[in-house]
Amino acid sequence: MHNLHRALGLATTPSTTTSVFDIAKQRPVQPVTLVRPHAASRAARFFVEKFPGRSMYAVKANPSPALLQILWGSGITHYDVASIAEVRLVATTLPDATLCFMHPVKAAESIASAYFDYGVRTFSLDSVEELEKIVRATNHAEDLTLCVRLRVSSEHSKLSLASKFGAAPGETKELLFRARQAADALGICFHVGSQAMTPEAYANAMERVRAAIVDAAVTVDVIDVGGGFPSTYPGMEPPPLERYFETIHRAFESLPVSYSSELWCEPGRALCAEYSSIVVRVEKRRGDELFINDGAYGALFDAAHIGWRFPVELLREPESRSKDMPFSFYGPTCDDMDHMVGPFYLPADVQAGDYLEIGMLGAYGSAMRTAFNGFGSDETVIVADEPMASLYVGDEREVASNVVTL
Ligand SMILES: *Cc1c(COP(=O)(O)O)cnc(C)c1O
């Protein structure tokens, strides 16, 4: 175990006994990232067993090699990559994984290297220019799976992905037709936006897919419903994932595609949100504002920039007996923007020197950390206790019931 931890760049704390309270007792000066391999593994097995098709992991949500190994070990064989660096990372970490290059706007050099150096055969596109680029860069390869990305609504999602990518209805007919001629297998893909709060988002997008197939009258081999599967956060508790899977399955079954066509999805957030959390120290209290040692330039980008609320818990023993009240946070950098408005509910007597756990940071939080202004830390510890909330266990850890929802 020692060597494994070292190889993965993790702390060598014994993984079976360490709990979040043990970490706080050590009074770390820097923020500490806690990882929960069992939570990521549980999420991956859930998708592998219950999604009615193939689940590929969207690597951008959290590219940690340790996490990639866990997902691979739990049955995730396909990986959605968006840059040549992600191609290299996954190819090096998981040499037998299948990579799909699902960014619709790529450098020709990246396409060529992915195809010739790393055996990538699946590419997405949303324009005729990109199609021609892929055909040229792969030297007119005849073994390509080409996925045409449709533009769909993000109205049911917390983070829009509706403006940047995707062919508009007027463009899809010609694009599907031309991609069909260049491809060995033709796919249609979309992304409903991240943290889709209702299965309706997928049902509506599948209607766009149906219209596009009927309009272009092409044979489609792959339907890829993209990412957007939610996790659970204060004030954002989605319906069970099974409901999403049922809706998608029903819509897929009624599409005019051949019996041998495949259904794919590309979850990022849903596979890794529960994987990690952080332990931070309160450095100062000013009324209902807490100055903590991680923030917008660390793991809390979404909390600062889009007002995302993450679950929080005061790590004090014996437990505080004060009632909860709402707080906002300031991060450690000298920048006014390093502010997380919350509200984050904590006992009213929280004070400088206290430690907090901030949960559900495995997706995007960990991936977007920087070292701006000399803050941040790579210290990572494996813990065995449950995440602060979970979509995959009925019986959540006790603190989950303290999470205030508005
Ligand atoms: C970001 C992204 C995903 C993952 O999205 P989540 O909302 O994290 O599930 C999947 N596919 C593509 C093409 C993406 O850009």
The ligand as an ORCA input file, in Angstrom:
! r2SCAN-3c Opt
* xyz 0 1
  C     -17.894     18.486    -19.958
  C     -18.374     17.456    -20.874
  C     -18.926     16.260    -20.384
  C     -19.156     16.009    -18.918
  O     -20.186     16.807    -18.444
  P     -20.780     16.590    -16.949
  O     -21.813     17.658    -16.855
  O     -19.662     16.752    -16.011
  O     -21.361     15.219    -16.910
  C     -19.300     15.293    -21.288
  N     -19.157     15.475    -22.610
  C     -18.635     16.613    -23.139
  C     -18.492     16.736    -24.611
  C     -18.243     17.645    -22.292
  O     -17.745     18.775    -22.803
*
